[in-house]
């Protein structure tokens, strides 16, 4: 089994060419777009791609990626009112944000709408809800498994039990889908301790055999509904996941001793854990 099967359906076709920048299997959700773009945050190429594959916001407005504006309109309000996503030219962070918009449109709409809703009444402090939305928007990951006990090990911070003792089952029964655009940027130069904020979902064995495009659409719909419902109220409602522990992400984690590094693989917290549905 190749490492890519951890993150994509075995039925999905591999790319003919993968830029050295995007070799991590964690880039699989964006692979369709990355294969059509130069290996740089090229604003012109990005906008041309968005013209070919348009997406629309809650009110039917076309989502467009525009340079930063100087009119004082709040970033999330601009998206909600006009469909304009401020995007710094030739910037990796904003480049990945745009690709996430193209991939997980429903969820990005839910994030923007929830931000706007949480801003009222005007002048109210930012609060934990907006903090939670920002944490997930920047650093979110969805972890899916057909074996609920594997998700319980993740919730319990049982890193060696999960990634060493149950390694073969992780490869067969789990999928890891990055949502956060800041995390995609960090994966260009991954570092010790790189951690994402996870939402955990049970899925069927049949779900794991679906084509990648169908899996991503299902994740988008489910995640959008959860975020729109206000399910996540605080940043700590998400599960920390050290990304370099996922099998296949780095060759170093083939050695069981890799997981003895408590800087990356920290013991669990006693409270505040929230289960996915």
Beta strands, then each sheet from edge to edge (+ up, - down):
strand 1: 64-66
strand 2: 84-86
strand 3: 140-145
strand 4: 174-178
strand 5: 195-202
strand 6: 239-242
sheet 1: 1+ 2+
sheet 2: 4+ 3- 5- 6+
end
